[in-house]
C-alpha cells in the first residue's frame, strides 16, 4: 500500500516538473492549480510521503551544483565571465520547486496554500527528527520561509480594528484563534471587542478574510496586576458575565479616564508563518493608532504569561533530587535558608522526600488551595521566576520566549505579579504569575538595540531586587561556617 501511494505521488510530481511551459500564463496556472488540488486531497500520511519526495527529488540538483562550481572556479578572470558563472551557480543552488512556489503565489488562494504547506513541513520536521530526510526538509522549509517573509513584509499588511459590527466570520475567527486566554462564549467574545477594548489584526491582501496576527488591548487608567480584572470584568456592569445581554453595549467610553493601553494577548494565527516576525510591527502600529485616538495616553504595557516557568522549576528540583540520590553535596541556591525554615511545616527541603513532596504539590497545583502555603510560597517563587526571566538564557538571550519577544521589541521587564492568573492554564504555566513589560516609547529603540546586540535586559528595581535576593541567598547558603 505504501509503495502504491509513493508511486502515485512520484508519477504526479514527475509530470508537474517535466511539463513544459508552452504559454506565458495558461500552462503555468494549470500546473499550479493541479499541484494544489492534488496535495489538498491527500490524507495526512500521504502528505508526509509527498513532502519527503518533493524535498528530496526536486530540491537542489547536487550534480549541477558541482559542475557549475567547477566552471565558476575555472572561469576566466574577466568580470563578465565571472558574473555569468556566478549567475549559473546561483541558479544551480536554487531548489527546483522554488519557481513553482513563486508561480503558486500568483494564483487565487495560492499564498494561503503555501502558508499551510509550510505548516505541514514544520510538522513533518518534528516527526522525522534527525532521519535522512531532515536536511532536505530543512531546505524546503527555508525556501518557503524566505518567500513568505518577503510576501508578508509589514508594508504589504493592512491594519484593521475588529468590533462587534465586523463581519461575522472575522469575529468568529478572533474567537477560534485566541491562544493565550481562550474565549469561553459569545458574551466573552463581545466583551473583548467592545467598550474599553481594542482588537487589532494584520490582514494580507492575498488572504483578505484571514487574520494573520491578532492583538487584544485593554484601555484602563492604571497598569493591571491580574488578567482576571481584564477578561472577567464587566466594566461597571453586572458582575455575572452570564447576565449580560447580547445587544450592543450601551456604555460610552469615558476617554478622559483612559491613560493606559494594556496588550494582554497577541496571537500569530498561521503556523506556516512561524519565525516571520509580525507581532513586533503590529504593536508599533497599534501604539500609533491609539496615540491618534487618545492623544493624552502615556502608558503602554503588556500583561504577559510566563510559559515554561513551572516546567523549568520542576526540572531544577529534579536535578537537586538526583544530586542527593548520588550522595553529592547539594547546591541549595533554589531556596534560601529562610524559605527552608518557613516551609518546614510542609516540606523538609533538606531531604529527597521533602523535595519530592514539593514537586508533586507544584505539579498538581494543590498549593493554591491552601491559603497559608500560598502565602509561604510567594517569596521563593517570585524570586525564582525573576531568576528565570532575567538570568536564564539561550544563546545569550532570554530563555522565556515571551520575554525574548517583548525585550527584542524594546520593552522593559517591569513588574512580576503574584496570583495574576489562577486559571488552570496560569497555574500550570507559571504558578499563577504574569509580567508587565513596559514600553517607554522614548527608550524602546535603544533598549531593543542593547538587547539584540549586547544581550542586555532592561529591568525595574522590583525585578533586579528579586534577582539580587537569589544571589544573596546563594552566597549565604554557601558561605563557610
ZICORPE-V564010 format. One record per backbone hydrogen bond with DSSP energy under -1.0 kcal/mol. CO is the residue of the C=O (numbers start at 1). NH is the residue of the N-H. E is the energy in kcal/mol with one decimal. If there is no record, write none. Layout:
# ZICORPE-V564010
co:CO nh:NH e:E
co:CO nh:NH e:E
This chain:
# ZICORPE-V564010
co:1 nh:5 e:-2.3
co:2 nh:6 e:-2.5
co:3 nh:7 e:-2.5
co:4 nh:8 e:-2.2
co:5 nh:9 e:-2.1
co:6 nh:10 e:-2.9
co:7 nh:11 e:-2.3
co:8 nh:12 e:-2.0
co:9 nh:13 e:-2.7
co:10 nh:14 e:-2.1
co:11 nh:15 e:-2.1
co:12 nh:16 e:-2.4
co:13 nh:17 e:-2.6
co:14 nh:18 e:-1.2
co:25 nh:29 e:-2.8
co:26 nh:30 e:-2.2
co:27 nh:31 e:-2.3
co:28 nh:32 e:-2.3
co:29 nh:33 e:-2.8
co:30 nh:34 e:-2.2
co:31 nh:35 e:-2.2
co:32 nh:36 e:-2.4
co:33 nh:37 e:-2.6
co:34 nh:38 e:-2.5
co:35 nh:39 e:-2.2
co:36 nh:40 e:-2.5
co:37 nh:41 e:-1.3
co:39 nh:42 e:-1.5
co:43 nh:47 e:-2.5
co:44 nh:48 e:-1.7
co:45 nh:49 e:-1.7
co:46 nh:50 e:-2.7
co:47 nh:51 e:-2.6
co:48 nh:52 e:-1.9
co:49 nh:53 e:-2.5
co:50 nh:54 e:-2.9
co:51 nh:55 e:-2.5
co:52 nh:56 e:-1.9
co:53 nh:57 e:-3.0
co:54 nh:58 e:-1.5
co:58 nh:97 e:-1.4
co:59 nh:96 e:-2.2
co:60 nh:62 e:-1.1
co:61 nh:65 e:-2.1
co:62 nh:66 e:-2.3
co:63 nh:67 e:-2.2
co:64 nh:68 e:-2.8
co:65 nh:69 e:-2.2
co:66 nh:70 e:-2.0
co:67 nh:71 e:-2.0
co:68 nh:72 e:-2.3
co:69 nh:73 e:-2.4
co:70 nh:74 e:-2.3
co:78 nh:82 e:-2.1
co:79 nh:83 e:-2.3
co:80 nh:84 e:-2.3
co:81 nh:85 e:-2.5
co:82 nh:86 e:-2.7
co:83 nh:87 e:-2.3
co:84 nh:88 e:-2.1
co:85 nh:89 e:-2.1
co:86 nh:90 e:-2.5
co:87 nh:91 e:-2.3
co:88 nh:92 e:-2.0
co:89 nh:93 e:-1.8
co:91 nh:94 e:-1.0
co:95 nh:98 e:-1.4
co:97 nh:101 e:-2.2
co:98 nh:102 e:-2.0
co:99 nh:103 e:-2.3
co:100 nh:104 e:-2.4
co:101 nh:105 e:-2.1
co:103 nh:106 e:-1.4
co:104 nh:107 e:-1.4
co:107 nh:110 e:-2.2
co:109 nh:113 e:-1.8
co:110 nh:114 e:-2.1
co:111 nh:115 e:-2.2
co:112 nh:116 e:-2.4
co:113 nh:117 e:-2.4
co:114 nh:118 e:-2.4
co:115 nh:119 e:-1.7
co:116 nh:120 e:-1.9
co:117 nh:121 e:-2.1
co:118 nh:122 e:-2.8
co:119 nh:123 e:-1.9
co:120 nh:124 e:-2.5
co:121 nh:125 e:-2.3
co:122 nh:126 e:-1.5
co:123 nh:127 e:-1.6
co:124 nh:128 e:-2.8
co:125 nh:129 e:-1.6
co:128 nh:131 e:-1.4
co:131 nh:134 e:-1.6
co:133 nh:137 e:-2.2
co:134 nh:138 e:-2.5
co:135 nh:139 e:-1.8
co:136 nh:140 e:-2.1
co:137 nh:141 e:-2.7
co:138 nh:142 e:-2.5
co:139 nh:143 e:-2.4
co:140 nh:144 e:-2.1
co:141 nh:145 e:-2.7
co:142 nh:146 e:-2.5
co:143 nh:147 e:-1.8
co:144 nh:148 e:-2.8
co:145 nh:149 e:-2.6
co:146 nh:150 e:-1.3
co:147 nh:151 e:-2.5
co:148 nh:152 e:-2.3
co:150 nh:153 e:-1.0
co:153 nh:156 e:-2.3
co:154 nh:157 e:-1.5
co:158 nh:203 e:-2.7
co:160 nh:201 e:-2.7
co:163 nh:166 e:-1.6
co:167 nh:171 e:-2.1
co:168 nh:172 e:-2.6
co:169 nh:173 e:-1.8
co:170 nh:174 e:-1.8
co:171 nh:175 e:-1.5
co:172 nh:176 e:-2.3
co:173 nh:177 e:-2.7
co:185 nh:189 e:-2.3
co:186 nh:190 e:-2.9
co:187 nh:191 e:-1.9
co:188 nh:192 e:-1.7
co:191 nh:194 e:-1.2
co:194 nh:197 e:-1.4
co:196 nh:219 e:-2.3
co:198 nh:217 e:-2.6
co:199 nh:162 e:-3.2
co:200 nh:215 e:-2.9
co:201 nh:160 e:-2.6
co:202 nh:212 e:-2.9
co:203 nh:158 e:-3.2
co:204 nh:207 e:-2.0
co:207 nh:210 e:-1.8
co:212 nh:269 e:-2.1
co:213 nh:202 e:-1.8
co:214 nh:267 e:-2.6
co:215 nh:200 e:-2.4
co:216 nh:264 e:-1.5
co:216 nh:265 e:-1.1
co:217 nh:198 e:-2.5
co:218 nh:262 e:-2.7
co:220 nh:259 e:-2.2
co:220 nh:260 e:-2.4
co:227 nh:230 e:-1.4
co:227 nh:231 e:-2.6
co:228 nh:232 e:-1.3
co:240 nh:243 e:-1.6
co:253 nh:255 e:-1.3
co:254 nh:257 e:-1.9
co:255 nh:258 e:-1.3
co:259 nh:298 e:-1.6
co:259 nh:299 e:-1.9
co:260 nh:220 e:-2.4
co:261 nh:301 e:-2.5
co:262 nh:218 e:-2.5
co:262 nh:264 e:-1.0
co:263 nh:303 e:-1.9
co:265 nh:216 e:-3.0
co:267 nh:214 e:-2.6
co:270 nh:273 e:-1.8
co:271 nh:274 e:-1.7
co:273 nh:276 e:-2.1
co:278 nh:282 e:-2.1
co:279 nh:283 e:-2.2
co:280 nh:284 e:-1.7
co:281 nh:285 e:-2.4
co:282 nh:286 e:-2.6
co:283 nh:287 e:-2.4
co:284 nh:288 e:-1.6
co:285 nh:289 e:-2.1
co:286 nh:290 e:-2.8
co:287 nh:291 e:-2.4
co:288 nh:292 e:-1.8
co:289 nh:293 e:-1.8
co:290 nh:294 e:-3.3
co:294 nh:297 e:-2.3
co:299 nh:261 e:-2.7
co:300 nh:439 e:-3.1
co:301 nh:263 e:-3.2
co:304 nh:435 e:-2.7
co:306 nh:309 e:-1.7
co:308 nh:312 e:-2.5
co:309 nh:313 e:-2.7
co:310 nh:314 e:-2.7
co:311 nh:315 e:-2.0
co:312 nh:316 e:-2.1
co:313 nh:317 e:-2.4
co:314 nh:318 e:-2.3
co:315 nh:319 e:-2.1
co:316 nh:320 e:-1.7
co:317 nh:321 e:-2.2
co:318 nh:322 e:-2.4
co:319 nh:323 e:-2.2
co:320 nh:324 e:-2.2
co:321 nh:325 e:-2.3
co:322 nh:326 e:-1.6
co:323 nh:328 e:-2.3
co:324 nh:327 e:-1.1
co:332 nh:335 e:-1.1
co:336 nh:340 e:-2.4
co:337 nh:341 e:-2.3
co:338 nh:342 e:-2.6
co:339 nh:343 e:-2.3
co:341 nh:344 e:-1.2
co:343 nh:346 e:-2.1
co:343 nh:347 e:-3.3
co:347 nh:349 e:-1.1
co:348 nh:351 e:-1.9
co:351 nh:355 e:-1.9
co:352 nh:356 e:-2.7
co:353 nh:357 e:-2.1
co:354 nh:358 e:-2.2
co:355 nh:359 e:-2.6
co:356 nh:360 e:-2.3
co:357 nh:361 e:-2.3
co:358 nh:362 e:-2.3
co:359 nh:363 e:-2.3
co:360 nh:364 e:-2.2
co:365 nh:368 e:-1.1
co:367 nh:370 e:-1.1
co:370 nh:374 e:-2.6
co:371 nh:375 e:-1.9
co:372 nh:376 e:-2.2
co:373 nh:377 e:-2.2
co:377 nh:381 e:-2.4
co:378 nh:382 e:-2.5
co:379 nh:383 e:-2.3
co:380 nh:384 e:-2.3
co:381 nh:385 e:-2.3
co:382 nh:386 e:-2.1
co:383 nh:387 e:-2.1
co:384 nh:388 e:-2.4
co:385 nh:389 e:-2.3
co:386 nh:390 e:-2.6
co:387 nh:391 e:-2.5
co:387 nh:392 e:-1.8
co:392 nh:399 e:-2.1
co:394 nh:397 e:-1.8
co:397 nh:394 e:-3.3
co:400 nh:404 e:-2.4
co:401 nh:405 e:-1.9
co:402 nh:406 e:-2.3
co:403 nh:407 e:-2.8
co:404 nh:408 e:-1.9
co:405 nh:409 e:-1.1
co:406 nh:411 e:-2.4
co:407 nh:410 e:-1.1
co:412 nh:414 e:-1.3
co:412 nh:438 e:-2.0
co:413 nh:460 e:-2.3
co:415 nh:436 e:-2.7
co:417 nh:434 e:-1.5
co:420 nh:227 e:-2.4
co:423 nh:427 e:-2.9
co:424 nh:428 e:-2.1
co:425 nh:429 e:-2.3
co:426 nh:430 e:-2.3
co:426 nh:432 e:-1.6
co:427 nh:431 e:-1.5
co:429 nh:310 e:-2.6
co:430 nh:433 e:-1.6
co:432 nh:420 e:-1.8
co:432 nh:421 e:-2.1
co:434 nh:417 e:-3.1
co:435 nh:304 e:-3.5
co:436 nh:414 e:-1.7
co:436 nh:415 e:-1.6
co:437 nh:302 e:-1.7
co:438 nh:412 e:-2.7
co:440 nh:443 e:-2.0
co:440 nh:444 e:-1.4
co:443 nh:447 e:-2.8
co:444 nh:448 e:-2.6
co:445 nh:449 e:-2.2
co:446 nh:450 e:-2.5
co:447 nh:451 e:-2.2
co:448 nh:452 e:-2.8
co:449 nh:453 e:-2.4
co:450 nh:454 e:-1.6
co:450 nh:456 e:-1.6
co:451 nh:455 e:-1.4
co:458 nh:413 e:-2.7
co:460 nh:464 e:-2.3
co:461 nh:465 e:-2.6
co:462 nh:466 e:-1.6
co:463 nh:467 e:-2.3
co:464 nh:468 e:-2.5
co:465 nh:469 e:-2.0
co:466 nh:470 e:-1.5
co:467 nh:471 e:-2.2
co:468 nh:472 e:-2.9
co:469 nh:473 e:-2.7
co:470 nh:474 e:-2.4
co:471 nh:475 e:-2.5
co:472 nh:476 e:-2.6
co:473 nh:477 e:-2.9
co:474 nh:478 e:-1.5
co:476 nh:479 e:-1.1
